[in-house]
Amino acid sequence: MKSARLGQHFLKNDETLRRLVEQVHLPPKRIIEIGAGDGRLTRLLVEAGHLVTSYELDSGLYDITKRRLGDAENLRLMMGDGFEDEETYDALVSSLPYYASRRFVEWFSSSSTPLGIVVLQKDFADKLVSDVGSRKYGAYSVLASCCFAMEEMFIIPPHDFEPRPRVFSSALRMERLRSVPEAKSTAVKLKALFSYRGRLAASFVRDMKKRGLWGDCGQTEGSLLRKRVEELAPAEAMSVIQRMKQC
């Protein structure tokens, strides 16, 4: 099945879907949903009275949701890429395709929407909330931690989806702390930094200078350069890359 290969697994458990919707408290809010899928989550958001803008890339799935919910006055169903939407909403509520996880973090980190209620593959969610120095701590941990206060609300087993994935998923609450305007390029720089895992940050800076990828403005604090890359707290990692030019 094409959707399974692309990492698209649709939540079918009504109780799990309701738990997601209940995270956005009434009165009704302006909601964006990335990936309407077959419209099950969309329907509950609409029935709760929220003003929903829902995006779907797949024409077949778009048609299914259009037939089911197209008459709802509080739904704006869009066929297209939701990650190109630059509007501000009250909240994002989405069960995201697994393959879109990294792009989602980059897009949402640049957004000004204050709240995200999202379903992600558990392994990726664990990376986002991982502790400094842990095995899973990396570039997207830093970016997400700088932008959001995050809480794993509950774990979702494979049998709650159709088709069933081979992995567990997590429902993650993301409350905005700040936005990073150029989050995509920031992620590229952070990935370059974490490619030096196990080495001192000074090694990264030295090599970036040799490659002509280091700017002249500002100065990196010496104590940070004496830390191994994976020992840098999110704010420290962001500080290290601030003088790095785009790769």
Protein Blocks (a to p, Z undefined) as FASTA:
>chain_A
ZZlmnopacdfbfklmmmmmmmpccdddddddehjknommmmmmmmnopacddddfblkl
mmmmmmmmmmpmkbccdeddfklpcbdcfbdcddddfklmmmmmmmmmmpmbfbdcdddd
fklmmmmmpcehiaklcfklmmmmmmpccddfbdcdfklpccddfbdcdddddddfbdcf
klmlmmmmmmmmmmmgoiafklmmmmmmmnopacfedjddfklmmpcfklpcfklmmmmm
mmpccZZ
